[in-house]
């Protein structure tokens, strides 16, 4: 049963969203440690949402004022990341490491937290997930731990795959990946703005 929930967490977190896109981009263009820290920051918010839902504090995360404040900040940050990625496409050398080397692991983790906070679908997804599997989670909290392990494993898998492809792909292709990632993040920013005010 424990293994089943690890697989469930892995599959649940494998969808294409802003966090996985940014993790992959960082894995391809930067250091693996930066990509891993970014993803773990993202997972920290997932764990927070899971605990809030499991402990019955959903009123806290469903507070409209709090959602609006976090949402405005979050979509602005996603927009900033998207524009930065597009600017990376126009740089002469996409592998200029100064910025990446100077960026601390803590900053990458914080950015992962911010991107997940920006995603209004994150809490909704976990609410739906928990409502379906709540009986199993209430009978054993280890099942929750298994889901979290699965979520972490998908991030590590993304980082590993990007490190393999990084050695194969040329700089020109990586520049286009940066451009596509930027456009996609801006798209998510606009979509989340629509959800926020729609």
N, C-alpha and C positions, 0 to 999 in steps of 0.2 A: 504493500500500500504506500509506503514511504517513497519508493522509486517512482510509482505512478504519479505522485504529486510533484516530484522533481521534474518529470517529463511534462506535466501539465503547466507548471510555472515556466518552463523553457519555451513551450509552444505559445503560451499566452503572451509572453514578452517578445516573441520573434517578429511581431508585426512591424510594418514600415511606419515609423513615426519620427518626429523630430529628434528624439534622443538617439535612436539607432542610426539615423542618417548622420548626425553630428559625430557619434562615436566612430563610425566607419571612416568618415572624412578625416578625423584626427588620427586614426590609425594609419591611414594611407599617407597623409602629408606631414605628420609629426612623430613624436615619440610614442611607443606603445604604453609607457607609464602614464602619459598625459591622457590618452584615450581611455585607459582603464580607470583612472581617477575620475574622469568625467562621467563614465558610466556608473561607477559606484556612488557618486553624488546623486545621480538619478535614482538609483536603487534605494538610497536613504529615504527619499520622499515616498517611494512605493511602500517601503516598510512602515513609514509613518501613517500612510493612508490605511494600510492593512490593519495596523494596531488600533487606529481610531475607529474603524468599522467593527473590528472584532470585539472591542471593549464597549461598543455602543455609544460612542461620542460623535455620531454623524452630524448632530446639530452644529458642532463647531465648524466642520468643513462645509456645511451647507449654508452657512451664514452669507447672505447676499452681499453685504458690504465688504466682508473679507474677500469673497470671491472676486468682486469688482476691482479692489485694490491690487490683489495679487495678479489678476488677469491683465490689467492695464500694464503693470510693470513687466509681466511675462511676455506679452505680445510685442512690447517695445524691445525687449531683450532679444527675442527671436528675430525681429526685423534687423536689429544691429548685427547679429551673427550672420544672417543671410547676406547683408550688404558687404560685410567683411570677406565672406567667401567669394562673392562676385569680384570684389577688388583683387583678391588673390589670383583670379584668372588673368587679370591684366598685368600682373607683376612679371618682370623679366625672369626672375628666378623664384619659382614657387617653393624651392627647398631652402630658402634663406632661413637659417635656423636660429638667428638671434632672438627673435620674439619667442619661439618655441622653447629654447633653452632657458630663457629668463623666466618663463612662466612656471610658477611653482605647482606642485602636485595639488596643494590646497586650493589654489585658484581654479584649477581644472575641476576639482571636486565641487567647488562652489558654483561654477558655471553649470555643471550637471544638475545640481539642485534647482537652479533658476530655470533651466529649460523644462524640467518636469513640473515645476510650479506653474509655468506658463501654459501647460497643457490642460485645458478644462476637461478633456476626455479621460484623463488619468484617473481621477477620483470616481467618475461615472463608470469606468471600466471595472475598477476594483469593487464598487458597490454591486454591479451586475454579477461579477465573478463570485463574490462572497455569498450573495443571495442564492445562487445555484448550489454552492458547495458548503453552505453554512452548517449543515448537520454533521458532515465529516470533520469540519474544523472544530466544532463544539465538542465532539467526542474525543478528539486528540489534537492538542496544540502543535504536536510534532508535524502534522500535515501542513500547517502554516509555514513552519520552518522549511519543510521540503519545497514548498512553492517558492519561497525566497531564494533557496539554493538554485532552483531552476532558472529564476530570473537572473541571478548573478552569472550562471553558466552561459546564458545566451550572450551576455555582454563580453565575456572572456572569449567566446567563440568568434564573435565579430572581430575583436582585436587580433586574434590569431590568424583568421582568414585574411584580414587586411595586410598583416605583416608578410604573408606568403605572396599576395598579389603585388605588394609594394616592390618586391624584387623583380617582378616580371614586367610591370607597366612602365612605360616611358613617361617623361616629364609632361609631354604634350597631352597625353591621355589624363594624367593626374590633374592638369589644369582644367580640363573639361569636367572632371569629376567635381572639382571645387566649384565651378560655375553651376553645375546641375544641383549640387548640394545647396548652394546659396539661393537659387531660384525656388527650390523645394521648401527651404526654411521660410522664405518670404511668403510662399503660398500657405504654409501652416499658420504663419502669423496673421494673414488676412482671414483665413478660415476661423481661427480662434477668436479674432475680433468680431466676426459675424456671430459666433456662438455667444460671445460675451454680451453683445448689444442687441442680438436678434430676438 
